[in-house]
Amino acid sequence: MSRSRHAFRLSCLAALLCLGGCATGPDYHGAPEVAKDAVRAPAFARAPGGAVDAQAPVAAWWLALHDAQLDALIDQALRDSPDLHAAEAKLRQARASLGQEQAQRLPTVGASAAAAYLETGPGTDQSHLTKLYVTGFDATWETDLFGGTRRAIEAAAAQSQAVEADLADAQVSLAAEVANAYVELRAEQQRRILVRQIADYDSRTLALTRQRRQQGVATADEVEQAASQLEGTQATLNQVDAAIAAALDQLALLTGQAPGALDASLAAPVPLPALPRTVAVGDPAALIQRRPDVRAAERRLASSQAQIGEKMADYFPKLTLFGNIGFSADSATDLFRSGNSMLLGVPYLSWNFLDFGRTKAAVRGAEAGRDVALAQYESAVLNALHDANGALSRYGYQRDSVLKLLAQEASARHAADLTRQRRVAGTASQIDLLNAERTLCDVQQNTIAGQSDLIKDFIALQKSLGLGWRVAS
């Protein structure tokens, strides 16, 4: 009989050890393929010829613009932005949650001490006082027989990695926002120079028109038209000044500073950053692996898959081991004597087998959450491909538009030179020359606007490629 009991105990122990090596729920084997043909293609569908190549892009893409002030602003933003500080705090929070889940696999140990006094028959001759002193250490450990705790740790680890990818995505967006605001500032500063020149031409044209009116060779309508043109130019100048102030304040906000903090350092106008001849964009497969929002969606999918196993573990019994090492005595001085020690070890098995309806609902909820995460991952991949191809298309077309604007500017400059020669020869008036110079300034404004849009399209392209993030510490 004793041998059979011993064999039965060994069999039960072996079964528990075997169960302890497995985990409930489906294992995660990676995200499914989405848009397989597009992702495996050697190049993007909308890549413009001659403007991009398939080399691996550089994370710090702004260095290719060779603008030291822009480099400094982006570095400061990535260091001091309150939005990034919030994202970093969320990452620390997620990692702390992971640490809590990992601690669930360890025993819980505590210490206790008590002193009790019991007086029986008080106020009588049979009165008796009993004293009891107790101290000790106790520990409880819930064994992870069916892997519920392991699945919880797996889910928390994947969630922590998703939050880390969220931080990288915030860095990508912030770098692009700083660059856009900086380009807007430099474009408006260049435009301000041209609008002031136009205002000077309009002022001189109005003065000459008034002189001609006094001489009887110009009409009152021509004077009013010249005055109206000057007033419109002055109003445009006010709008440009407002746009410059807004860009400066936006840059201050993005870099974690108060409005006006950058006014002095960025007051001097400088040319727009120069774009590289070609842009490295890599291939679609590298894009999917690199974009932080796609990586975040994939990690959340892994986390939701692990949560199914965490909920399924509630179908099975839980084994908790309880132990206590302590001392008890009726005198405090005798408490720690060897004869007063006590040792307790208790295995505790619990199983809510009548609560399967609630567990089943929790499992179904986790499975629905996994399906949501799967759909969000598929959407993230498709959006990444859409963003990259759209940005490539806009960059290619805007590049061609800038070439046409430069050709138009060359024609306007040539026309102004011809008018200047005619003025010297006496076959054109001073007003004709002022109008030709004004037209050249208008065309130059269009060129600056086109170049600014092209640089912004370049920035949007870098953002769509998921570039600009740094590894979180």
Buried (B, 14 or more C-beta within 10 A) or exposed (E): EEEEEEEEEEEEEEEEEEBBEEBBBEEBEEBEEBBEEBBEBEBBEBBBEEBBEBEEBEBBBBEBBEBEBBBEBBBBBBEEBEBBEEBBEBBEEBBEBBEEBBEBBEEEEEEEEEEEEEEEEEEEEEEEEEEEBBBBEBBBBBBBBBBBBBBBBBBBBBBBBBBBBBBBBBBBBBBBBBBBBBBBBBBBBBBBBBBBBBBBBBBBBBEBBBEBBEEEEBEEEBBEBBBEBBEEBBEBBEEBEEBBBBBBBBBBBBBBBEBEBBEEEBEEBEEBBEBEEEBBBBBBEBBBEBBBBBBBBBBBBBBBBBBBBBBBBBBBEBBEBBBBEBBBBEEEEEBEEEEBBEEEEEEEEEEEEEEEEEBBEBBEEBBEBBEEBBEBBBBBBEBBBBBBBBBBBBBBBBBEBBEEBBEBBEEBBEBBEEBBEBBEEEEBBEBBBBBBBBBBBEBBBBBBBBBBBBBBBBBBBBBBBBBBBEEBE
